[in-house]
């Protein structure tokens, strides 16, 4: 985002920090890609890489298509787009490499699959792998393979000493089909190579199981990318902007924690050691009685005419009928009348095949076999025996995403990854509003009373006398989001009684996200404390100081502070409530409906405690910013409060407005919600649609509307007492004492 104050950058940056673990050093990487081949997802992954390339020491970008017609020119074209967007990217983070520096490390690798032996002759790309591996460095060279292994196999063949200087993360799966010969060569001859073989885990990145609609593959472009910059405009050319990016997990693995430990959780998945890679040799036609494991290497050894051609020449064809359609694979002459084909199945299915050749006298072959979903399965005689640093997808059935082994080890981080990326896309948008600075004191309870008294002459301010027996601990610092800024809260409670823990209510004031004060909730807090609750009015950063999502981070930090101090104040940590009025009601609903979404947590302290709540009270707060019932975002006469908070109008950045709408976060984990509303319908826009979603999940909710009541009804008689009663009854019902 352009021209953003430091405070806003610090407000946004926790989205990255909370979801990621620091990488010990800037990793040295070399990417081998089949960009420009048959699958345009490499262009998508290259876009992602270029937007994050300041996080790496990029030593090589090698075009290595084992299938298709990709060349290094496809990489250079992407760098041209990066050059156009670099000025905006560099306004937000340093150390982006110059385009010429990236162009200098682009190399052409092999085009086409390796022959049966797994290697052939050196390429510019394979020589560059060797060159980079031998650079003097205390770090290994991380080779991230997005396509075929041909150039890696060639480099290892030409200089075996590099195997101790490199570490490999390979996106296998279907790439293993095209690269079966190179894979077999590496597994057979370099079993001690440090190697992650991700055959199924990476699929979790383009799975949408359990994710909000805003992050679905089909919606992400329109919500977050929206043709931002030249990279964003180009992104629409690949899958019409639908997210796939199957190679990106290899890069994510390098961005999240210590990459030397593949057993840990990371954005790029977690893995386990395997000691063998299955290989089955057939010297006959197979039948349905033959079953092989997915991703396993099959070798078909055939007899035929003795001919006078160079050994390892492609001269026979295996035609496979698969779910994806018909595919053809070359087979090779090994000499002395021996022929062979390697084939790797990528998914569970029953396959039929024929093997044919134009060679006179070659006997046509045909067969069938069954592929099961077992990887790597039990060890057998012909398997490749692997060393102690070969890793692959975790076999735990609970980590399968549908049939994709280990898929959930990547899927669980997808939301965090895409929201983090959304921040970088925002850097490519047009200029954003700045926080105005200072403190807006325009909204006060007394001022509201004097204004509403004209239309409601019988109203009176609720009695602010503190009930007897209530203790108030005032102005406690709960978070220091930036240097020199302390956020405060107050605690209203009865004395602690041993063995009797109470629900805690974190209370959020209103004021259009840019005005108001935590003291506005003092009267209600005192009465709630008298009813047996621990009431905690909190301060949060307003839009004059920091834009969205800083306020969300602050409130989540306040909840964690209460959890951390639960024993001191006699709080039951399993009965946490978030309550808010107006803008505070919107925040309460958003905070409560994003339980467990780490990207909303920020870094406000007490990180080992949960920010989850078990009940929500929304007092006249909007539930959906972009909705027919919502009045937010009308900038026709002046800039609206919500536009100030987001920094963008809803036409420029609808993704932010949607992201901050509780309606878009409802799922089976959403806690019960109480809605208390005035007669001003636009103040609770989206409420009825949200309740429909709650009902679909069987989640309890209540609605109480005060007819002919102003928006600020909760502060005044005759509405204050019934407001208190509704809150008390609701919380006693959904959070009963244990």
Secondary structure, 3 states (H helix, E strand, C coil): CCCCCHHHHHHHHHHHHHHCCCCCCCCEEEEEECCCCCCCHHHHHHHHHHHHHHHCEEEEEEECCCCCCCCHHHHHHHHHHHHHHHHHHHCCCCCCCCHHHHHHCEEECCCCCCCCCCCCCCCHHHHHHHHHHCCCCCCCEEEEECCCCHHHHHHHHHCHHHHHCEEEEEECCHHHHHCHHHHHHHHHHCCCCEEEEECCHHHHHHCCCCCCHHHCCCCHHHHHHCCCHHHHHHHCCCHHHCCCCCCHHHHHHCCCCCCCCCCCCCCCCCEEECCEECEEEECCCCCCCCEEECCCEEEEEEECCCCCCCCCEEEEEEEEEECCEEEEEEEEEEECCEEEEEEECCCCEEEEEEEECCCCCCCCEEEEEEEECCCCCCCCCCCEECCCCEEEECCCHHHCECCECCCHHHHCCHHHHHHHHHHHHHHCCCCCCCCCCCCECCCCHHHHHHHHHCCCCCCEECCCCCCCCCEEEEEEEEECCCCCCCEEEEEEECCCECCECEEEEEEECCCCCCECCHHHHHHHHHHHHHCCCEEEEECCCCCCCCCCCHHHHHHHHHHHHHHHCHHHHCEEEEEEEEEEECHHHHHHHHHHHCCCCHHHCCCCCCCCCCCCCCEEEEECCCCCCCCCCCCCCCCCCCCCHHHHHHCCCCCCCHHHHHHCCHHHHCCCCCCEEEEEECCCHHHHCCHHHHHHHHHHCCCCEEEEECCCCCCCHHHEECCHHHHHHHHHHHHHHHCCCC
